[in-house]
């Protein structure tokens, strides 16, 4: 036996540095966690499961990842920490064995109008350098190809101190940017429908303006009356050309009214700054309705929507300019870059090539670099963020993923699983919060939280292997191998919704009839054109209620009661029962505790150190003045009502002295979508992604409409909750509604009355209807990827 292969029976003991192979958590109490203590193996793939709201995110994101990031931030100087987000220490006794955490969550990417897939992933930065070096004719530095840099030039005299003398010299400068001067790099220009801004038969004093917030009672009234540019008592239709121009377009001008220095500005530039600088989807509903009514966005005629100046578009490589290249599908662009052979920029091309190949590998090859990042779905945004970690040479770090399979077709989940395993095999700890059995199955270690949601959750029900989970008597274990069966009989449609010549994004002149009065599921691989078809051709129609994936916006003062409009009837009932004003029962109005201003907690900003939130001593976290809490309805005060769960409140407002039919109806809808465990006063900022989506669904269900469009309602739902959702969809259809669901979950497909499958691939390989019919026909034909996966799922 050679010396190299012989093992010494007296081999040295393992090095003490190799003994730290566990992340230990003891006594975690963040949000609803109840003294959770677990040990997570390092350099393994651990999946956290449990019903929505059971505490998975609180443990993984709110405790482990948050503490890791906080400790890394503390290694920077106090000066630098002042510029970083301050993170409070999580509620936990011991956290041991942490490594650097990299969080890849489902937060939508910034919906800034200037942000595209290319700018968010550095692909554009690399392309700009390539064009500045290789583009013909040469027009300047990389910023000459950037649609966010404007071209400016200037000249003038500068005063210098030189040799004890003051010298004046003439200097000039010029910056060549790539921004289109007409649309300022936005790609679209705005036109205003003036009849939506004002009623020209009225004068300003008679309330001619119909712009939200522009009332003549406040500051605007004082400015319009005192500016002297027009007569506020004259109907607008009798204004001279000059007066109308001053009202609508006047540049910011300093004026003095009643001894106060103010700035007057025309209505249109003011609206552009206040409303149009933000993404339309981010606006409050009433402002959004006004913008959609008054403003039309048309493609910029000068740059054809490319956002780039004429000069930037004139420089080409192999006959293509940078706008053409950014508009290409990324999988095609990767092939184009592969064909560039230029030794002078070889390392740059290699880096760009790797980045583009990562897009294809992760299943996003169907996107283009000029796609606005605000239009990406939650799953697409998360996978776009993953790209920068794929080629990373870091090892021994903790990657934390929040449902990485969201928005993925069963066909694409396999690719995602391979990526998670590759990250693990490089020597990293991978923590995944997940509901899909296909991803739970590849875990080395499973932690199941529950048993219920909210206050009924927050404990560890199971820890161990996937096999152990299957045989455990937990909710996840019992439902792990659940498979929905195909429906015996399907409903008969009552009519059809016609779509003709749909060509949004990658759709290829699609003609399809969507049956009404039944449950229709639209499916297909990610990027096949499902959202383009439904949101582009169905959502805007009359009588259609659309619940898409845009996140709920709300501050820490918003809660389920305020968001759903539930608080309004409750406040009125309290006011009526006690003979006082409704405003007293709002923590954001007159009834607020004066010490904490109705927040319930006092936030102390400790400059560069972590901010601290302490429960208000005056109101003990109840958010109201003591005098308000003396008023009762049905034996409960307003703070006790807000502390109730939806289920308790439904009982409370359903009968007896506190019976409020309007409130009861809203609570019933919240219970229907599986949110019975939420407390009415819980801040929206603490809700998980799945909870927010269902809260939105419950709110929109009240709207009058015959057709409901739901975009992936199962995202963030546990296997057990999918059954509740199917029951809810059935009830909607049985009440005479038509329900159209964009979905990847096979249980929802099996439950459908009619399936429309798009494909066969993604991007320009998709955009066609490849199957229309019942789920049973789809399984029998197995002619598409969806058909094969659904057949495997139902065991056909």
N, C-alpha and C positions, 0 to 999 in steps of 0.2 A: 504493500500500500504506500502510495507516495505521501510525502510530508504535507502536500497541499490539501489532500482530502481527508487526512486523519483528524478526528475530533478528539480533543483532549478531555478526558472525563473530569479533569479539575479546571474546566474553563472558568475564567474570571466572572464574578457576579456582575449583573447588568449595571451599567453606569447610572449613577443617581439621576443624571439629567434625562435619562430615557424613561423614568418612572412616572413623569407627569403626562399621563395619557387619558385623563378625564377632565371634563368641565363639570365642576361640582356647584350645584345651586342648592342653597338651604334657606328655608323660610321666605320664599318669594310671596309678596302680598300686593303686587301691583294690580290696580283695577279690581277684578273679581277673584284673583288667585287667593286660595286659602292655605297659607303656609306650605307652599309646594316645595318639596326637596327631591331633586333628581340628580343622576349622574349620567352625563352624555359622553360616549366614547369619541376621542379625537381621531382625525384622519379616517372617518367613516361617514356614511350617508345616513342621517337621522331624519325621519319624517314625523311631524307632529300632526295628529289627527284629532277629530272631535267635532261635535255639532257647531254650527256658526254661533259665536258668542260664548264658547266654553272656556276661553282664556288662552288660546294658542298664541295669538299675536301678542298678548300681554306678557307671556313667558318668553317668547323668542325675540320679539322686537322691543317690547317695553322694558325687559329686564336684561337679557344676555347681551343683545346687540347695543342697547342704549348705554350700558355700563362700559362696554369695550370702547365705544366711541368717546364717552366722557373721559375715560382714563387716557386715551390717546391725546385728546384736546388739552389735558392738563400738562402734557409734556412740553407744550409750547410756552413761550414767554407770556407774562400777564398782558403785555401790550398787544400781542397777536390774538390772545383769547378774547380781547375786547371786540374784535371784528368777527368772531365766530359765533354760531348759534349756541346759546347757553343751554346745557342739558342738566336737569336735576338728577340727583342720585336716586336710582330706583329703590322702591320699598323692598329690601331683601337683606337677610342677616349675613350670609356668606356667599361670595361668588369667587370661585377658585379655578385656576387653570385656564383663564380666558386668553384667547389670542386675538389679533387684529381682526375686527369684523368688517366685512364689505357687504353692504345691504343693497339688494336688488329688489325693490318693491314695485307695487303696481300703481304708484302715483302717476297720474297723467303727466306727460312732459309739458313743459311750459307752453301755454297756448298763445305765446307772443306771435304776432303776425309776421315777424321777421325770422322766426325760427323754422328751419326745415330739417329733414332727416340728414341732409349733408352737413349743415352747420352744427347739428347736435352731436355728430359722431366724428368730427374732424376730417371727414372725407372731402368736404369742400375746400378746407385749408390746403390739403395736399394737392388737389386738382388745380387750385389757383397758382401754386408754385410751378406745377408742371406746365401750365399754359404760359406763365410769365417767362419760362426758359425756352420752351419749344414752339410756342405759338407764332405763326407768321401772318401779318406783319407783327413785329414786336411793338407792344404799346406801353409797356411800363412794368412796374413792380407787381407782386401778387395782389395788392389792394386795388389795382386797376381792374381786377376781375371780381371784386366783391360788391354785391348789391347793397351792402350796408355802409359803404363809404362813398360820400358825395365828392364830386370834383370841385375844388375851390382854388381860387388864386387871389393874391392880394399884393399890394405894393404900398410903400410909404416911407417916411423918414423915421429913423431911430436915433436916439441920443445916447452917446457912449462917453464914458470917462476914460481918456487915454493920455498917459504921460502928464497928469495934472491938468489937462485941458478938457473942456467939454466939446465933443466933436459930433456933428450931425452927418449921418450917412443915409443914402437911399438904399432900401432893401426890397426885394420882391420874393415871393414864394408861390409855389403851385403844387397842389396835391391832385393826382389823377386817381379818381375812384371809379368804380364800375356801376354806380347807382343810376338808374333811369331817372332823368330830371323831372319827367312828367308825373310819375306815380310815386317818386321817392323810394323806390325799391320795394314797393308793396305788391306790384303785379296787377293791381286793380285800382280804378279811380271811382270816386263816389259822385253820384248825381243826386240832388235833393228835389223831392216833390214839394214845392213851396206851399201847396194847399194843405199839406199835412203839418206845416209849422204854424200856420195862423189862419184865422177866418178873416178874409180881407173885407168883409162887410162891416166888421166891428172895429172900434178904435182900441188902442192898447189898454186904456183905462176901463173899457167895457169887457176886457178879458179875451182879446183876439188871439193871444198866444196859446197854442195847444201842445207845447213842449213840456214833458214832465219836469216838475220842479221850478219852472219859470213863472212864478206867480207874481202879480203886481203888488201883493201885500208886503213882501219882504224887501231885501236889498235890490233885487232886479227892478222892482217898481220905482225905488228911489233913484236908481241910475237912469232908467228910461225917462222918468219925468224931469230929472234935473240936468240931463246932458245937453239939451238945447239943439240937438241935431234934427229933431222932427217934433211934430205936435202930437202929444199922447191922446188928445181928444178927437183927432181927425181919423175917420175910417181909413184903413191901410190902402184900399183901392184908389183913394184920392191923393196918395202921396206922389210927389214929383219924383223924377228919376233919381235925383240926388238924395232925397230923403230915403227912398227905398234902398239905395246902395248903402247908405249909412246904417240903416237898420240891419241889413243882411251881411254886408261884406266888410265894413270899416275895420281898418287895422287897429290894434290896441292903441288907445289915445288916453293920455293923462287928463283927468277932469277934476274939478273941485265942486263938491255938493255939500251945502250946509257946513262949510269949513272943514270937510273931510276930503283928503286926497284919495281919489279912486281911479280905476282904469276902466274905460268903456271899450267894448269890443263887439263887432258885428255878430249876429246870431250864428251864422254858418261856421266861422272859425272857432267860435266858442263850443259849438256842438262837436266839431271835429276833435277838439282837444279833450273834452270831457267824456264823450260817449264813444267816438270812433277810434280812439287810441287803444282801446281795450278790445279783446276778442269778443265778438257778438255773444257767444255762448256764456261768457263770464258775467254778462250784465244782469241786473235784477229783471224779473219777468216783465214789469210794466215798461221799463226803459227799452228792453229788448223788443217788445211789441211795437213801440214807437219807432225804433230804428228800422225794423223790418218794414214798417208802413211808409216811412218818410224817405228812406235812403235806398238807392239802387246801386249795387256794386257791379261795374262793368269792367271787362278786361281792358287794361291800358292799351290804347290804340298805338302808342309809340313803340312799346317794347313787346307787344303781343303777349303780355303776361309773364315774360321771362325775368322781369325785374331789372334787367341789365341795360346799360347804355349802348348806343350804336357802336362806339369804339370797342367795347368789350366783346361785342358779338362779331366784330370784323376779324378778330385774330383767330386763326384756325389751326388745328393739327389734323392731318389726313382728312381735310375737308369738313371737319366738325368743329363748331365753336363750343365754348363752355356751357352755353344754354342747351345745345343739342345733347351734350354728354350728360348733363344733370337730368334731362327729361327721359333718358333711356332707362329701361328696366335694369336693375342692378346686376342681374345675372348676365345680361347682354353687355353691360358696361365692363364687367370683369373680363369678358372675352376680348373687348376692344383694348383694354389696358395691357392685356397679355401680348397683344400684337405690336405694342410700342417697344422698339428696341433702341434705346438711347443710353449709351454708357455714362454720359455726363450726369444723368439723374437716376442711375440704376437703383441706388438704395431707396430713394423716394418711391420709385415705381414698385419696388418689392413690398414696401410698407403699405402702399395703396392697394396693391394686389391682394395682400393678406387680409386687409380690412374688408374689401368687397367679397372675398371668398367666405369670410366669416358670416356675412349677411346671408349668403346662399345656404351655407351649412346650417344656420339656425332657423332656416325656413322663411326668411324675409327677402329672398331674391326677387320677389314680385314687386317690391317697392321701387320708387325712383328717388334720387337724391333731392329733387325739388319739391317733394311732397311736404306740405306744412306739418310740423310735428304735432300741432294741436289736433290734427285729424286722425292720428293713430289711435287704435283702440287700446284699452288697458294692457292686454296681452302683448300687442305689438310694441308698445312703449317699453314694457319690461324686457322684451327680448332685444330691443335696440340697445338698452342699457347693458345687457349681458355681453354684447359684442366686445366691449373694451376689456373684458376680463378673460376672454377665451385665449388670447395669445399671451397673457401675462406670465412673466417668469416667476412671479411670487409663489411661494409654497408655504405650507403651515399657517395659512390664514383661515378664518371662518367665513364662508359664504352663506348668506342668509337670503332665502328666496321665499316670496309670498305667492303661492299658487302659480308656479311658472307655466302650468298647462292651460291657464285660462285662455279661452278664445282659440284653442287648438283642436283641430279635427283629430279623431283617434289615430289617423295615419301619421300625423305630425308628432304625436305624443312620444312615439318611439325615438324620434330624433332628439327630443328634449331629454329623454331618459339617458340617452348615450352621452349627451353633453354633461349632465349632472355627474355621471359616473366618471367621465374623463377628468372633471375638476377634482373629484375625490381621489382618483388614482395618481394625481400629481402630488399627493400628500396633503390635501386640504381637508378641513372639517366642513361638511356641507349640511346645513340645517334647512329643511323645507317644510313649510306649512302647506298642507295639501289635502284635497278631498277625493281625488280620482284614484280608484283602486289600481289602475295600471302603473301609477307612479309609486303608490304605497308599496306595491309588490317588489320593487327593486331595493327597498331600504335594508340597511344592515341592522338598524335599530329603530323601533317605533315607540313613540310616547303618545298615549291616547288620553286626552283631557275630557272632563265632563263631570258627572254623567249628563247634566242638562246644560242649559245656557243661562247667562246672567248670574243671578244669585244661586241658581241650582247647579252651577258649574264650578270651575276653578280648582278641581282636585284631579290628581293623576289616577286614572282608572286602570291603566295598563302600561307596563314598560317591558319591552323584550323584542323578540323576533316577529316577523310577519306570520310565521306558522303559529306562534303563540297567540297572536292577535286573533287569528281565524277561530281558534278554539275557545278564546276568552268570552265571557258572557257580557261584553260591553256592547253599547249601541253600534259602534263601528264594527266590532267583530261579528255581530249578528247580521249586519247588512252588507258585510264585505263581499260576499258572493251572491248578493241579490241580483237577479236579472229580470227585467220587465219582460213580460210575454207580449207577443203581437196581439192586437185587438181582434176579437172574434168577428165583430161586425163594425163597420165604419158608418158614420152619419152621412146622410144624403145632403149635398149642397143645396142652398136655397137660391143661389144666383152666382154670378161671377164678377170679379173685379178685373177689368182688362188692362194689360200693360202692353203698349205697342212701341216698338222701335227704341227701347231703352238703351242709351249709349253712354251713361255716366261712367267716368273712370275707364275700367277695362271691359265694360259690357259691350258685346258685339251685336248691336241692333236686336235686342232680345224681345220676342213677342211671347207673352205667357198670360194665361187666364188663371187668376187665383180664386178658388171656390169660396163663397161666402157661407156663413152659418155653420162652419166646421172649424176644427183645429188644424191649421196648415203649418207645417214645419219646413222652413227653408234651410237647406244644409249644403255642405261642400267644404273642401279644404280651405284653410286660411288664405285669404287673398283671391278667392274664386269669383267674388263679385256679389256676395249675398247682401251686405249692407248697402252697396251701391244700388242694387236693384230695389230693395225695399225702402230705404230712406230717400233714394233719389226719385222713385216713381209712385210711392204709396203714401209716405208720411205727410206730405203737404196737403193732401186732399181733405175736403170737408168731411166731418164725422169720423176722422181717424185720430185716435189717441195713441201717441207714440211714446214709449218709455225706452229711451236709449241708454248708453253707458256713461254719459257725461256725469261727472261727480257732483254730488250735492254740495252747494256752497253754504257755509254757515260758520259763524264765529262760536266761541265757547259760550256765548249767551243763547245760542239757538239750541233747541232740543226737540224731540219728537212732537211735543205738544204745540210748540209754536210753528214748526215746519208744516204740520198737517192741518193747521187752522183749528185744532181741537180746543185751544185755550180760549178762543173767542166766545163760544157758547158757555163755557164753564165760568168765565169772568162775569158774563151777563147774568148767569143764574145766581152767582154769589152776590152780585150787586143788588139784584131784585129781592133776594131773600133777606138782605140786611138793610135795604134802603139807602145804599151809598153808591158812589161812582164806580164803574167797572175799572177805571185806570188804577184804582188802589190795589187790584189783584194782579198787577203786572210787575215783575221784578225789574223791568226795564223802564218803568214809568213812576207814577206817584207813590206806589206802595213799596218801593225799593228801600232796603236797609241803608241808612245814610252813611254808615261806616264803610261798607264794602261796595256801595252803589249797586246792590242787587246781584252781585256776582257770587256771593256765598263764600268766597275766599278772597284773601288779600294777597296780591302779587307784589313781592318785594324784589326790585331789580338791584342786584349786587354788582353792578358794572361788569367787569370781566369774569366774575365768578358766576356759578349757576344761580339763576333766579329761584326764589323760594315762594311757594304758594302755601299760605297758612289759613286754616278755617277761621272765618270771622268770629271773634269772641262775642260781639254784640248780638248777632242773630243766630249764632251756633250753626252757620252754614245753611240756614233756612231761607235766606235771601230777602225776607220781608221785614218791615217794621213790626215791633211787638204789637202795636195797636191794630194792625191789619189781621194778625193771627187770632184776634178775639172774635172775629166774624166767622160763623160756621155755616156749613150747608150739609145737611144730613149727618150732623155730629162730627164733621171733619173740617179742619181749617185748610187754607189753600196750599200750605207747604206740605201737609200730609197727603193731599190729593196728588201733588207733583211727585211725591216719593212712591206712589203706588205703581205696581206693574200694570201693563196693559190689561192682563187677565183680571186683576183685582178691580181696576177702574171700570171695566166692562160690566162687571157684576154690580158695582156701586151705582153707576149712572143708568143702569137698566131698569131699576124698580125703586119703589119707596119715595121718600121725600126728595131725594137727589136725582130723580128721573129726568134726564135731558136727552130726548130722542136724537138731536143733532150730534151730540157728543158720542152717544152710544153707537151710532152708525159708523163714525170714523174709527172708533175702537174696535168694532167688529171687523172692519177691513184690515186693521193692523194685525189682529189675531189670525185672520184668514191667510195672510202672507207669512205666518210663522214668526211674528215678532211679539208674541204674548208675554215674553219674559222681560222685555225692555221696560225701564221705568220712564214715566212721562217726562221727568225733568232731567234726564241724562244728557249731558252736552253732546251735540252732533259730532264734535271733534273726536269723541272717544269711540264712535261706532266703526265697525269693520266695513270693508268694501261691500260684502254681501248684504249686510244689514242696511247700508245706505241705499243700495239698489232696490231692496224690497220695500223700504220706507217710501221711496219715490213711486214704486208700483202701487202701494196702498193709496197714496195721495191722488195719483192720476186715475185710479179706478172710479173715482167719484165723478169724473168728467163725463158729460153726455157725448156719447159717440157709439157708432155701430160697429166700428172695426178697431181692435186693439193690436198694436204692433209692439212686441217685446223683443229686446235684443239681448240674447243670452241670459235669461232670468235665473239659470241655475248657477251662475258664477258665484263662488263663495258659499254654496249650499252643500251641506253634508248629505251623504247617501240617503239617510232616513228622512231628511227634509224634502228631497225631490218628490217623494210620494205626496206630501202636503201640497206642493206646487201643482202637481198633475191634477189633484182634486180641485184646486182653485181654478185651473184652466178649464176643467170640465164644467164647473159651475157657471163660469162666464159664458161658455158656448151654449149650455142648456138654457141660459136666461135669454137667448136670442142674439148674442153677440157673435161676431166673427173674430177669431184670434189667429194672428200670424206671428209665429215665433221663429227668430233666427237662432239656431241652436246646434251644438255639436254633441250634446249628451245623448247616448243611444237610448236611454229610458224614455226621453221625450219623443225621439223619433218613433220608437215602437208604439207609443201611445197616440200618435198622430192619426188623423183621418186621411190626410193627403200630404204627400212629400214632394217638394220641388228641389231637385239636386242640381247644383251648379258646378261647373268644372270644365274639362276634366282636371286641369291643373290650376296653378295660381298665376296672377298677372296676365300676360298676353296669351298664356296657355289655357286660361279660363275664360269666364265671361259668357259662357253658353249654357243653356239648359240641357243637361245630359239625361235627366229622368224626371218624369211627372207621373204620379200614380199613388197607389196605396202602399203602406209599408210592406205588406205581404208580397206585393208584386216586385218591390225593390229587392227583397230578400231572395225571391224566386229567381229573378233575372241575374242578380250579382254582376250587373254590367258596369258598375261604377265602384270607385274606392269605398264610398259610403255604403253601398250595398254589401260589399265583402265584409266590412267591419261590423255592420248591423247583423248580418247572418251569423258571424262568429259570436256576437254578443248574445243573441237569443238562442244560440245553440242549434240553429237550423241545419 
